[in-house]
Amino acid sequence: MIEVAAAAVYAQGCSVRQTSLKQLGGEMRYEFYVDESAKRCGELNFVIAEALCESFEDPAPEFVTFACRPLSSYQFEGDFIQVKR
């Protein structure tokens, strides 16, 4: 599902700059952060929904959703892992 959703965003000429996976109760939301306005992100959300409906019999399982967000709204909420070089 992630590949189909990302391909839908790329097909619209947008690039995914960051991603995040959020757990909201029993639901998981995968977010794509793109260099676009909030209005354009809303349009992209419909494009993602259409692509998922065309590709999957159950395109919106109750526990996984996808959303585009403006890159300007991205906030890092994790930890960095040191990699020994």
Steps between C-alpha positions, in 0.01 A plus 500: 500500500787738574645444153165573331444812712852633433471426127176701491679798656795471259264470202369846592850645464562527874798372696474352847757678717428338837269231636366406837296219645265599780301275727167653597323262733444184299569676169826554314540803275782520248577862411680630192652848535521682167604850382139602434228714657240358737239535224715301256559236770122462531481438126781245526313319778211442258744376235645253752151380596407443134822307434443278803138431400613400151777272629349326803174328582514643853687829442430651840547244772386653823851504639704666218453842339719724283531877491707767326619794708690816409873459564490816711289315759752216550631463856751233595365308799738207524854414592814504294702180500877533495663292231862405548702567185 
